[in-house]
Amino acid sequence: NLEVNSLQTFAIPGSIFLSILSGFLYPFPLALFLVCLVERHREHLINYIIFLRITPFLPNWFINITSPVINVPLKVFFIGTFLGVAPPSFVAIKAGTTLYQLTTAGEAVSWNSVFVLMILALLSILPAIFQKKLKQKFE
């Protein structure tokens, strides 16, 4: 929370808008956690955008609204969105193709597809998790 307060003290607008928007959308403890998480891990924004686009934790409209507010660079936003939207789109297209061939909709999304999405989500967040450990090891 110190980083958020520092940003607000020096009149950097992203943190206050993110705080207000998060407080409106989520319960207080979750909003506070999200605000602190973003400000603490700015160097891994592309990994987080890819992770959030692949997983259903936050809706895409929320990511679209908050990215410019917290000053996510356009290049990071574009690449993260492109890479993060592709896997779920692949699953949805595959489900549509399968629906065309099926008589019931219950078999459209397979466990294999869900497993592939989970692996891709984990791979997208690994650099953020292990960077600190690798940095300490090589210092």
Secondary structure by P-SEA (a helix, b strand, c coil): caaaaaaaaacccaaaaaaaaaaacccaaaaaaaaaaaaacccaaaaaaaaaaacccccaaaaaaacccccccaaaaaaaaaaaaaaaaaaaaaaaaaaaacccccccccaaaaaaaaaaaaaaacccccaaaaaaaac
